[in-house]
């Protein structure tokens, strides 16, 4: 993340741009006085013009050492720094935050929260963040050695199409942010740097972005225009109206205008805030051609090549229509989503009709002939050629309308979510993201009940969000509906494959392993190409298979699937190879640990942590998952202190990233419970950890997932003589495991043995006898030399003794003692049974 000197038009606080027209201020509009009064101007001065924080070269900030200052921004200064700990090299841009007033602290928290949730190749990634030794706040960002977007385009003389392709990448990054309920609201050239090495643009500076549903909605924008760059601000920002996705679309329209014409869309001096605001609210934007002529006269930076000529003039009108639609005064008249705008830009580049023109048949026919003019010329007759072209144009018109309907459906969904999130709209305070997604899912099902062709893709977005939050119980039915919709349409493309792959994992986590296996089996023969999409789908399918095999304690097969994941990553393209490899290493390291190949497991898991840290930072979800697995690994091999040293601090990070109702937090609790179990005097801590883990698992996934943690807690209470406390837990475990759709672990066959034991301890003989009979059925195929079978016999002996059948009790106990033999691991059991056997023989 770098900020360099700003070009004149990009900041309101700078000198007037070269192409600004002269003009005097003719008086303040009374309707603008509230928003532009002294308090607002004072806040602008304090927050945008204050002196930045400084850090000398060599200063230590977190895991990094400052090398040089490379820029300054509204909230502080930016420095290039190098990582000096962690075992690998990394260059970052550190944003040192100015001040610690409540507004600054809240914006820092929001920016960090937003950046942690955005992962896109055209968004600068968050690496780390926190406080320096002197209490200053900082964010460590991906370092981009680049220049602002407009400078890059002008220096390299990029033509219109090249500029549009660059803009499309930023539009896709914004669409990704919108899917994550984030509105940037400060889109301008200096917030987009283009990497000098590979020409990739990166969207920066989410410092004033809006994360819907948060307290910031009320606190940071109350009674002001809200933070913004006025020359790129939308009409609703000047009117202090709610900010929505349409605000970013307007700002992106200004960016397009500037990049394609070299000027701004209004012929108004930018050094007069009130005049500029009035123009944005009331005046119609210039056309690109007029703005380009104006720019050529005043000669600012070079503009894109808007050549003349009949065909080019028609294309210019299409492009102008796209920009003008993005710049509409009313938010609901603009493109409904970035995806809709992207679709029109792509249509323009392909020579297809654009939705913004609202053209009729002649317009569409003209665009068709432009794209296929040689084919039209080559037709056998002009009349026949015209008829064919007209027919195709009609088909294209139908396709365009269908695409528009699809995009409008997505927009309606997104706007319904944003409206539900807006605390200023009277919804009564902060609403959780889960609540907002529930609103979205219900809205989609109702609005698009008769349009499966529109519904499937939107449902996928909502289901993906639930999955990323560790809530598969909510995701699974949405994936299933999307799959059904794709099948109804007969569509079996990449999106259908993704629905199968993601749906399979959600089904598994929701306790339906059979359904998961069926989806995997359907997807596997379809995901065979070398594309990045298919490589990613294959990785997801392998992960689901790995999860299922591991739940069935098939460790050797599980390792083979993990090896297949590594091979899939090795064959993938560089664009996705590291991402897939990081996940595959976690799996292989975990499987190696299951097989007690501890050195191999440690090597893979350490590599996964290092790779995740290098790619995304220490607090990224994938890095935290690798840390969790590494802590579990150390505990599994008996290095409990080392395992706890990883898991306890990781727990707080897991809550920050995933939330306290996520599967990752449940996993952290369960692994910590395993360690507490080994520490003298901490068995109660283990019980508490298992219980909380079970509750979180069951709320985040389904009743079947995590019930094993409750079973473990009950077993621990039982061996410590607390059967009164354990008994209701066993009853709940039995109730859940009796459900046919619930995924059962192999250990579940112990349930009736332990339940009968606890029932006997509490004097419930009849209930114990019923549980014992169920144990007989559960252990029908059990190895009769196993310790579990010995415990089963001992429970039978206790029941026989209670029924005064001493000979049978003696026979069963003798058989149990024979099974455990002299194995020192079962010394407590052997002593207990020997005492009971001696008592029976004395009778």
N, C-alpha and C positions, 0 to 999 in steps of 0.2 A: 504494500500500500504506500504510494508516494503521492505527494501533492507538490506540483511545481508552480511557477509563477502563472497567474491566471491571465488569460486573454481578456481584453477589455470588456467584451460583452458578457462575460460569464459571471460577473459578480456585480451586484447593484452598488456595492460600496466603492467600486473603483471609479476611475474617471469615465466620462461619457465615451461611448464607442465612436469610432471614426465615422460610422455611417448614420449616427443619430442626427435627426433633423433639428434645426434650431427652433426655438419657440419659447415664449415667456409663459410663466405660470399665471393663469387667469383667475385664480381663486379656488379655495378648497370646497369641494362638494360636501355639504353637510352630512350626506349619508356615509361618507368615508371618515368622518372625524373620530368616531369611536375607535375604529381599528388603527388609526394612524396618529394617535395623540402622543403626548410626551412620554407616557409610560412605555409605549411600544418602541418609540425611537430610542429611549434610554436603554431598554432591554437589548435592542439591536447593537447599540454601542458597546454595552458590557459583554455581550456574548459573542459578538463577531469581531470586535476590534481590540479586545484586551490583549496585552502582551503575552506571548506563549511561554510555557514552561521551557526550561533549558536543561540539557544534560551534556556534560563535557565528554569528549572521546575517552573511552576507558571506563566510563561509569557502568556499574553492574545493575541491570534491571531484570529481575527474575533469573532465568537461565541464560540470559543474553548479556553481551557487552557492547556498548554503543561505539560505533565507528565514526559517524558524522551525522549532522543534521541535514535533511534533504527537503524539508518543506515545513509549512505551517498551515493551520486550518482554524476554523471557527472555535474549536474547543481545546486547542493546544498545538504542540509541535510534533513533527514526525522525524524519526531518526532511522538510519540504517544500522543494523546491529547483527552480530554473529552469535550463534549458540556456542557456549563454552562448557556445557555439561550435557549429559545424556548419551555420550558415546558416538555422536555422529555430527556432521557439519550441516549447518542450516543458516541461511541469511533471511532475516525478517525485517519488516518495517514496524517500528514501535511508535504507536501513537500515545504520547504522554499527555494526559488529560489536564486541562487547566482548571484549578479551583476545586473546592469540595462543598459548594453550596448544594442545597437539596435538589435543585433542578439539574445541576451537573451530575450529581451522583445518580439520579434516576435515569438520566439519558445514558450514562455509562452502563448502568445495569441493563437497560433496554437494548442498547447496541450490542452488548456482549451476548445477550439472550438471542437476539435476532441472528447474529452472525453464526452462533453455534449451531443453529438449525438450518442454515443454507449451505448446500453442497452442490456447486454447479461449476463447470469448467470456465465460465465467464464471470464468476464472482470471486473477488479476492477472499481467500479463506482465513478464518480465525485460527491462530496457532496457540495462543495462550493469553492470559490476562490476569490482572491482580493489582497489588499495591507494591510500590517500591519501599525501600528501607525508610524513607522520610515520609511515607504515607501518601505519595502521589499515586493516582490511578493510571494504569496503562493497559493497552491492548497490543499484543504482538500479532501482526498480520503477515500473510504471504507477501513476500517482497516482489514487486513488479518493476523491472528495469525498463521503463517505457516513457511515453509522452502522451499528452492529452489527445483524445480522439481526433479533434479537428486539426491539430498540428500534424499529426501523423498522416492524415489524408492529404493535406495540402503539400507537405514536403515531398510526398511520393507521387503527387499528381494523380491520385486515384480518380477514375471516372465514376459516373453515376451508379453503374451497376456494382462496382467494387465497393462504393460507399454504402449502398443498400445491403450488400451481403454482410458488411461489418455491422450495420445497424440491426440486421436480423439476429445476429448473435447476442447483442445486448437485449433485444426484445425477448429472446428466449430466456435469458437470465431473469428478466423482470417477470415473465410468466411463471418461472420457477418460484420466485419470491411470492407472487400472488397466490400460488397454490399452497404456500406455507403461511398464508394470512399475513403477509408483510407487504406494506406499501412503502416504497422508497421515498417519494415526495421531494427529492432533491436531484433530479436527473439533469445533468449538464455535461459539457465536454470535459471539464476538469475532474469530474468524478468518474471518468472512463479513461483508463490508461491502456495503451496498446504496447504489448511487449515487443521490444526491439528485435529480440532473437527469433520469435516465431510468428509475429504479427497477430497474436491473439489478444482481443480486447478484454479488459477486466473491469467490471463494475465495482466501484469503491464507495466508501463513506456512507454507511447506514446510520450515521450519528443522529439524524433527525427522522429516521424511518418510523413508521407507525405499526406497532404490533397490536392487531385488533384484539379486544377483549381485556386489555390491561388497564390498570389504574391510570396509566399515562394518558389515555384518551381524555380523561377529565382534567388531570393536574397539569399537563404540559401544554395544552392548547386552550385552556380556559380564558375567555375574555381577551383574546389577542388574535392576530392573524395566524399565529402559529409560526414555528420556525420554517424558513423557506428562502430561496433565492428569487427575488421578485421578478427578474427578467424572464424566468422560466416558470413562474407560478401560474396556476390555473385560476379561472374566474372564481371558483368556489373557495379558493384559498383567500382571495381578497375579500370575499363576502363573509368570511369566517363560517362557512357552511361545512357539513361533514365531509371528511376526506375519504374517498373510495378508490377502487382500482382505476376509475375514470380519471382521477387526478394524475396518476402516473402516465396514462395514455396521452393526456394533454401535454405534459412535460416532454414526453417522447416525441410528440408532434413538433414542439418547438425545436427540439434537438434535430429532428429530420430537416426542418425548415432551415436551420442555421447551417447544417452540413451540406445541404443541396443548393443553397442560394448564397451563402456567405453573409446573410443578414438575419434580422429578427422579423417576426411577422407583422409588426405594427410600425407605422411611420410616425413615431412619437418619441420625444426625447426620453432616454432611460434614466436621466439624472433627476427627474421629477417623479417622485413616487406616486403622487395622487394622479397626475396626468397619465402615467403609465398604467396604473390600476384602472382608470376609467376606460382606457383603450382596450385593455384586456377584457373588461366586463361588457363594453358596449360596441366597440368597433369591429368590423369584419376584417379578418386577416388579409394581408396582401397575397397575391398569387406568387408562386415561385418565380415565374418569369419576370414579373414586375420587381420583385425583391432583388433578383439577380441584376437587372438593369440598374437599379439604385445602387447596389453594391459595386458594380463596375465603375459607376460614376465616382463614388467616394473611395473606391479601391481599398477595401480591407483585405482580409485573407482571400485567396482564390476560392471560387465556388466550383461546384460540380459542372460537368459539361452538359448543359441543356441545349443541345444542338437544334437547329431549325430544319424545316422540311416537312412535307405533309405527314409522312409516317411518324416522324419524331414529334411533331406538334400534337398528334393524337396521343402518343405515349406520354408526352408531358402533361396533357390534360388528365390522363389516368393517374399519374403520380401526384399531380396537384390535388385531385379529388381525394386521394388517400390522406394526404397531409391535412387538407381542409376538414375532412371528417374527424380526424384526431383532434383538431383545434375547435370543434364546435363549442358554443358557449355553455350549453346545458349538458351535464354529464351523461344523461340518458340518450343524448343524440350522437354521442361519440361511439367508436367501436366499443362493444360490450366487454371485450377482454383483449389481452395482448395476443392471444391465439387468433382472434378475428383479424387483428391488424397484420399479424404475421402472414395469415392466409392471403390477404390482399397484396402484400408486398411480394410474396412468392408468385402469385398470379401475374403480377406486373412483370416480374423478371422472366416468367415463362411465356409472356405474350397472351395470357388468358384474360377474360373479362374480370374486372374488379368490382366488388360489391359496392364500393364507395361511389361509383359512377351512376348506379341505379339505371343503367342503360337499357334500352329495349332491344328488339331483335336486330335492328340495323347496326346498333353499336356492337352487339355480340358477333354478328356476322362479319363486321369489319375486323374485329380482333382475330377471328378465326382465319380470315383470308390473310391477314398480316403474318400470322404464325405459319401458315401453310401455303404461301402464295405460289410456290413452284408446283405444288401438287394441283392447285386449282387451275393454273395455266395449262397443265398437262392433261386436263380432262378432255374427253372427246368432243364436248360441245359446251359453249358458254351457258346455255340454258340448263343442261343437265348438271353441269358443275355448280351452278348457282343453287339448284334445287338440293343437291347433296350437301353443299355447304350450309344452306339454311337449315336442313334437317339436323346436321351436327350441331349447329348453333343452338337449336332448340334443346337438344340433349344437354349441351353445356349450360344453358340457362337453367335447366332443371337441376343439374348438379350444383350450380352456384347457389340456387335457392336452398337446396338441401344442406349445403355447407353453411349457409347463413343461419338456417334454423338450428343446426348443431351448435354453432358458435353462440347464438343467442341463448340457447338452453344452458350452456356452460356459464354464460354471463349472469343469467337470472339466478343460477345456483350461487355463484360467488357473491353477487350483491345481496342475496337473502342471508348469507352467512355474515357478511359485513354489517348488514342492518341489525341482525340479531346480536352482534358483538358490541354495537355502539352504545356505550353507557349513557351518552347524552340523549339517546332516543327514548329514554324512559323504561328501559328493561330492568332497572333495579340493581346496578352494580356489576362487578366483574362476573363474567360467565366463563366457565372452563372451556378449553378447546374441545374436550369430549362433547360437551353440550352443543357447541357450535356445529360440530360434525354431525351430531344426531339431527340437528335442524336441517343440515344439508342433505343427509340421506333421505329423510322423510319428504323433503321438498322435491327431490329428484324422482322418487317413486310416484308421487302424486302428479307432478307436472308432465312426466314423460311416460305415463302408464301405457299409452298406445304408440309409443315411439321407441321400440327397442334399439333401433339404429342410432338414436341419440343418447339413450340412457346408459349403455354399457360403458362407454369411455368415461363418463362423469362418475359413475359408481366406482370405477377403478380408482379414480383420484381420491375419493373419500375413503375407500377401503385401504389404499396405500397409506393414507394419513393415520388411520387407526392402527395399522400394522407397525408403523414407525414409532408409535407411542406405546407399543407392547400391549395392545388390546385386541387380540385375535378373535375374541368372542364377538366383538362388534364388526370385525372385518369379514369374517367367514361368510355370513349370509349375503353380504354385498358382493363379494367375489363370485359366489354361486349364482346370484342373479345376473351379474355381468356375463358369466360363462353361458348361461341359458340364453341371454339376449344375443350373444355372438352366434350361438348355434341356430337360433331362429333365423338369423340373417344369412346363415351358411358361410360365415366369415371364419377363416382359419389362418389368418395372418399373424404377424408378430404380436399384436396386442392380445389376440386370443391366446397365444402361447404364454404371454406374461400373466394373463388371468389364470390359466391353468397352474402355472408354477407358483404364483403367490397364493392362489386359493388352496393349493395342496398343503402348503406350510400352515396356513391359517386353520385349515380343517384338522391337521394333526394337533396343533396347539389347542384347538377347541375340543379335543378328545375323540375325534373321529378318524382314527388311523386308517380304517378300511377305505373311506372316501378319499383320503389323501393318497393312498396307494393307487387308486383308480385314476385320479387326475395325473399322477406322475406317469403311469403307464400310457396314458393317452398322449401326453406331451413329448415323451422321450423320442419317439420316431419322427417327430416333426421338427425338433430343434437340432438340426444336423449341419447347418451351414457354418461358414467361418466368420460370419458377421459378429460384431460386438454384441448385438442384441441377443443372438442365439447363444453366444458364449456365456452371457450373463444368465440367460434362462437355464442353460445346462448346469451352471453353478448352483442356482436355486433348487433345481430338482435333486441334485446330488446332496445338498444340505438337508432337504426333507427326508430323503432315504437314510441319510446318516443319523438323523434324529430318531427315526422310527427304529432302526436297527439298534441304536444305543439304548432306547427304552426297553428293548427286548433282550438286553444283555448279550447281544451277539457281537462281542468285541472284535473278533478277528475279521468278520465281514465289514464291520464298521470301519476298521482301519483301511480295508481295501477301497471303500468308497471315498475315504479321505485322500488316499493316494490318487484316485481318479480325479478328485477336485484339484489337486496340485498339478496334474498333467494337463487338465483343461486350462488352468491359468497360464501354464508355460506356453501353450499353443495360441493363447489369445493375443490380440494386437496390443501394441504399447499403450494405446488409449485406455484399456481396461485391465491390463495384465497385473499391475501392482495391486489394484483394488481387489481383484479376484484372488491373487496370491495371499494377501493378508488374511482373508477369510479362510482360505484353504489351510494355511499354516496353523490357525487356531484349531481347526478340526483334526488335523493330523497329530498335532501335539497333544490334544485331549485324548485321542484314541491310543496314542503311544503310552500315555499315562495309565489308561484303563488296562493296558496289557502289561503294566509295570515295566515298561521300557523307559525308565525315568530320564536317562540322559538324552534320548531322542526327543522325549516330550518337552523337556526344559529347553533344548535348542530351538525347537520350532516355536514354542510360545514366546521365548525371548525375542526371536526374530519377528514374530507377529506384532509384539508391542513396539519394537523399534521401527518397523515399517509403518505401522499406523501413526506413530508419533511424527515420523518424517512426512507422511502424506497429508495428515489432517490435524496434527497437534495432540497434546497429551489428554485433552478432555473430550475428544471426539468419541462418538458412540462406539465405533469399531475398535478404537484404542482401549476404551474402558472394558469392552467385552474381552479383549485379549488379556488385559490385566486381571480381570476376574478369573479367567481360566488359569492364569499363571499362579494366582494365590491358591486356587483349588489344587493345582498340581503339587505345590509344596506341602499342602496339608495331606494330600494323598500319599506322599512318600514319607510322611512322618516329620517333616520340618515345619512344625506347627507355628513356631514363633515367626518364621519367615513368611508363612502364609498369611498370618494375622496382620503382619506389618504391611502387607499389600492390600488386604481386603478391607481393613477398617478405614484407612483414609480414602480408598476407592469408593466406599459406601456413600460418603457425602457427595462425591462427584457424580455418582450414579443418580442420586436423588435430583441433583441440579440439572442433569442432562435428560434423564428419562422420566423422572418423577417418582414419588413415593408409592404409586399404584402400578408400577411397571414390573414386568417379569425380571428385568435385570436387578432390580432392588430385591425381589423375592429370591433370586439366585444368590445374591450377595449374603442375605440373611441365612440361607440354608448352609452355605459353605462355612460361614462363621460359626453356625451352630455345631457343625462337625468338629471344628477346632475347639470350641468351648468344652465340648464333650470330653476332650482329652486332658483338660487342665483341672487338677484337683480343686474341688470346691466350687466349680463353675457349671455344674450340670443344670442348675436352675436357669442360668443364662442361656444354655443350649436349648432348653425347653421353650423359653420365651422366643428365641430366634426362630425355632422351627414353627411355632404357632403363628407368629407374624408372617413368616414366609408363606405358610399355607394360606392364610387369609388373603394376602396380596395376590398370590398365584391364582386363587379361585375367583377373585374379583376381576383380575386382568384377563384371564383366559376362560376357563370353564371349571365346573366343580371337580372334574376328574383330574385336571392339571394341578399339581401341588398338594393333592390329598395325601400323597406319600409323606410329605413333611409333617402333617398332622399324625400320621401313623407312627413316624419316628418319635415324635414328642410323646405320644401315648406309651410307646415301648420303653422310653427312658423313665417315665414316671413309674411304670410297672416294675422295672428292675430295682427301683429305689423304694418299693413298698407303698407307692401312692396310688393304689388301684381305684380308690374312690374318685380320685381326680382323673385317672386315665380312662375309666370305663365309658363316660359319655363321648370321649374322643373316639374310642374304638367303635362305638355304636354309629357315630357319624361317618366314620371311614367305611364301615360295612354298608351303610345306607347308600353312600355314593357309589361304591364299587359294585353294588348289585345292579346298577343301571346298565343296560346292555350297550349303550353307546359310549361308555366311559373307557378310556384307555387305561389298562391295568399294567402295573409293573410286575415282573416275575415274583417279587417279594410278597405280593398280595396273598399268596397261598399260606403265608404265615399268620394271616389275620385271625382265622378262626381258632388257631392254637393259642395265640396270645389272648384273644377275647375270652375263650373258655377259662384260661388261667386266671384272668382278672375277675371273672364272674365267680369262680370258686373262692377266691380270696375275700370277696364281699358277701359270701354266703348264698349266692344265687345258684343253687345246685341244678334246678330244672333248666334254667337258661344256659348253664354251662354244658349240660348234657346235649342240648339242642345245637349249640355251637360246635361241640365235639363231633357230632354226627356230620355237620357241614365240613369239618376238617377232614373227616374220613373220605368224603367225596373229593375234596380239593387235593388230597395227597394220594389219590388212587395210583398215580403214575410216578410218585416220588421215589427216589433212590432210598431203599430201606437201610442203607448204611450211612445216611446223612445225619448231621447233627439236628436238623429240623425234624427229621423223623423221630430221633431220640427224644426231643422235647415233646413231640406229639404223644409218644408212649408214656412219658412221665405225667402228662395231664390226664391221660386215660387211667393211670395208676391212682391218681388223686381222686378221681371220680369213683373208681372201684372201692377205694378205701372209705370214702364217704358213704357208700352203699353197703359197707361192712362185708365186702368181698375181698378179704385179705389175700387169699391165694392168687387171685387174678392181679391184684395190685402188686404183689411181690414178683410175679412173672414179668409184668410189664416193666417194672423198675429194673429188674435184672437185665432185661434185654436192652434198655436204654443205657445202662452202665457199660454193657459190652460194646455198644456202638462208640461211645466217646473214648473208651480204653484209657490209655495213660497220657493222652494229649494234654499238655500243660495249659493250652488255651481254654480248656473247659474245666479247670480245676474247681471253680466255685460251684458249677453245676454238679460235678461228681461228688463233692463233699455233701451238698444238700441232698442228693439222691441216696447216698450211702447212709446218712443219718436216718432218712425216712425208711429205708429198707431195713435197717437194724430195728427200728421201732416196730415195723410190721412183723418181724420174726420173733419179737418178744411177746407178741400178743398170743 
